[in-house]
């Protein structure tokens, strides 16, 4: 059984989302909309879910966080064989067999362009790190006013413009010498 939502053909028997011939760019928002349609279709309703999405939370008028689509089970995207570069962008696409959401296709170089915008890293729960308050309350923390002034003097002398690799190495060497002399 198959379901078509331009430019995608959802083959429920092979768990493959085939991209139309000539289409080289897949937008994650369009893919997610097509997945929802395919899952709700007469064909798709009797099969396991194709994928799920997260994100799209409103940050303000006209502003949303990005989308992440997870292809479930053995679902993946398949580009028609040829000699071209295919791109999946506009969000994050994860999942698929062995964590690879894009199926091999002869002659196609597939680029999965992921986004790390709006990433939140949490350390709550077991195995988490220390909070800022806990770090500053450690009794063996020793930053004297003299050491703080040394740090300020070093950072005040950093250039306003990005340095070349050679300039950065020179600055690092000078800082090491300065620290060694002040110790």
TIDREN-300898 format. One record per residue (C-alpha): chain; x, y, z; residue number from 1. Coordinates in Angstrom, 2 decimals. Layout:
N
- kette_px_py_pz_nr
- A_X_Y_Z_NUM
...
//
This chain:
183
- kette_px_py_pz_nr
- A_0.00_0.00_0.00_1
- A_1.13_3.52_-0.74_2
- A_0.00_7.05_-0.01_3
- A_1.08_10.12_-1.99_4
- A_1.46_13.63_-0.55_5
- A_3.51_15.72_-2.97_6
- A_6.49_15.24_-3.26_7
- A_6.47_12.10_-1.05_8
- A_5.21_8.57_-1.65_9
- A_4.74_6.64_1.59_10
- A_5.15_2.90_1.00_11
- A_3.69_1.20_4.07_12
- A_4.92_-2.26_3.06_13
- A_8.60_-1.22_2.90_14
- A_8.49_1.68_5.42_15
- A_10.00_3.96_2.79_16
- A_9.25_7.60_2.02_17
- A_10.26_8.02_-1.64_18
- A_10.99_11.56_-2.78_19
- A_9.75_12.49_-6.28_20
- A_12.26_12.43_-9.13_21
- A_13.83_15.86_-9.63_22
- A_13.29_16.95_-6.01_23
- A_16.66_17.52_-4.36_24
- A_15.67_19.57_-1.31_25
- A_13.40_18.32_1.45_26
- A_12.08_20.78_4.02_27
- A_11.39_19.26_7.45_28
- A_8.15_21.26_7.88_29
- A_6.79_19.92_4.57_30
- A_7.88_16.40_5.46_31
- A_6.18_16.60_8.85_32
- A_2.92_17.83_7.29_33
- A_3.05_14.96_4.76_34
- A_3.74_12.42_7.53_35
- A_0.68_13.61_9.46_36
- A_-1.48_13.31_6.33_37
- A_-0.13_9.84_5.52_38
- A_-0.69_8.58_9.08_39
- A_-4.28_9.86_9.03_40
- A_-5.02_8.49_5.56_41
- A_-7.24_5.48_4.86_42
- A_-4.08_3.52_4.02_43
- A_-1.99_4.79_6.91_44
- A_-4.49_4.45_9.71_45
- A_-4.07_0.66_9.85_46
- A_-0.26_0.81_10.14_47
- A_2.09_1.82_12.95_48
- A_3.07_5.50_13.13_49
- A_5.57_6.78_10.58_50
- A_7.09_9.46_12.74_51
- A_6.54_12.05_15.39_52
- A_7.51_15.68_15.68_53
- A_8.44_17.99_18.49_54
- A_9.17_21.67_18.76_55
- A_7.24_24.44_17.03_56
- A_6.53_26.06_20.40_57
- A_5.50_29.72_20.16_58
- A_8.12_32.15_21.46_59
- A_6.15_35.23_20.49_60
- A_4.18_36.62_17.57_61
- A_5.43_34.84_14.43_62
- A_8.37_33.17_16.21_63
- A_8.60_29.44_16.89_64
- A_11.33_27.04_17.94_65
- A_12.50_24.60_15.27_66
- A_11.08_21.18_14.53_67
- A_12.58_17.77_15.15_68
- A_11.11_14.81_13.28_69
- A_11.80_11.29_14.50_70
- A_11.14_8.54_11.97_71
- A_9.87_5.53_13.90_72
- A_10.70_1.86_13.41_73
- A_12.32_1.16_10.05_74
- A_10.94_4.21_8.23_75
- A_13.43_6.20_6.15_76
- A_13.61_8.64_3.24_77
- A_14.68_7.43_-0.19_78
- A_15.88_9.68_-3.01_79
- A_15.64_8.45_-6.62_80
- A_19.09_7.19_-7.82_81
- A_21.11_9.61_-9.93_82
- A_24.15_11.83_-9.82_83
- A_23.19_14.73_-7.57_84
- A_23.28_16.17_-4.04_85
- A_20.08_15.86_-2.01_86
- A_19.49_17.97_1.10_87
- A_17.20_17.60_4.11_88
- A_17.05_20.88_6.04_89
- A_14.76_23.26_7.90_90
- A_14.78_21.30_11.16_91
- A_16.19_18.08_12.51_92
- A_15.51_14.62_11.11_93
- A_16.42_11.65_13.31_94
- A_15.53_7.98_13.69_95
- A_15.31_5.41_10.95_96
- A_17.00_2.00_10.82_97
- A_20.16_2.02_12.95_98
- A_19.67_5.75_13.55_99
- A_19.99_6.62_9.84_100
- A_16.87_8.37_8.51_101
- A_18.10_8.46_4.89_102
- A_18.23_5.25_2.83_103
- A_21.14_4.54_0.49_104
- A_20.50_5.57_-3.09_105
- A_23.08_4.94_-5.85_106
- A_24.88_8.10_-6.96_107
- A_23.11_10.40_-4.49_108
- A_25.08_12.34_-1.93_109
- A_22.55_13.05_0.82_110
- A_23.21_15.95_3.18_111
- A_21.32_15.91_6.46_112
- A_21.57_19.50_7.66_113
- A_20.73_19.51_11.38_114
- A_20.21_22.55_13.57_115
- A_21.37_23.09_17.13_116
- A_19.48_26.35_17.64_117
- A_17.44_26.62_20.81_118
- A_19.17_23.64_22.37_119
- A_18.70_23.33_26.12_120
- A_21.09_21.17_28.13_121
- A_19.76_20.11_31.51_122
- A_21.75_18.65_34.40_123
- A_18.83_17.98_36.71_124
- A_18.20_14.53_38.11_125
- A_20.74_11.86_38.93_126
- A_24.26_12.31_37.68_127
- A_23.77_16.06_37.24_128
- A_26.40_18.70_37.87_129
- A_26.68_21.34_40.55_130
- A_24.66_24.53_40.52_131
- A_26.40_27.90_40.37_132
- A_25.48_28.52_44.02_133
- A_27.03_25.20_45.05_134
- A_30.25_25.97_43.17_135
- A_30.60_29.41_44.78_136
- A_29.91_28.01_48.26_137
- A_32.77_25.47_48.21_138
- A_34.97_26.17_51.23_139
- A_38.24_25.49_49.39_140
- A_37.53_28.06_46.67_141
- A_40.37_30.57_46.79_142
- A_40.18_33.52_44.45_143
- A_41.91_36.45_46.10_144
- A_41.44_40.07_45.07_145
- A_45.01_40.01_43.71_146
- A_44.29_36.93_41.54_147
- A_41.02_38.46_40.31_148
- A_42.89_41.65_39.36_149
- A_45.49_39.54_37.46_150
- A_42.68_37.87_35.52_151
- A_41.03_41.23_34.79_152
- A_44.33_42.69_33.57_153
- A_44.80_39.77_31.17_154
- A_41.26_39.92_29.78_155
- A_41.32_43.71_29.45_156
- A_44.26_43.35_27.06_157
- A_42.43_41.01_24.68_158
- A_41.96_42.51_21.19_159
- A_38.51_43.78_20.10_160
- A_38.74_42.06_16.70_161
- A_39.04_38.31_16.20_162
- A_42.68_37.32_16.06_163
- A_44.38_35.25_13.43_164
- A_45.65_31.85_14.51_165
- A_49.22_33.22_14.67_166
- A_48.15_36.24_16.76_167
- A_46.15_33.99_19.07_168
- A_49.16_31.71_19.58_169
- A_51.38_34.72_20.33_170
- A_48.83_35.98_22.89_171
- A_48.64_32.54_24.51_172
- A_52.43_32.32_24.75_173
- A_52.63_35.82_26.26_174
- A_49.92_34.94_28.79_175
- A_51.80_31.79_29.83_176
- A_54.99_33.78_30.32_177
- A_53.11_36.45_32.29_178
- A_51.45_33.88_34.55_179
- A_54.75_32.08_35.11_180
- A_56.44_35.32_36.12_181
- A_53.64_36.31_38.51_182
- A_53.54_32.92_40.27_183
//
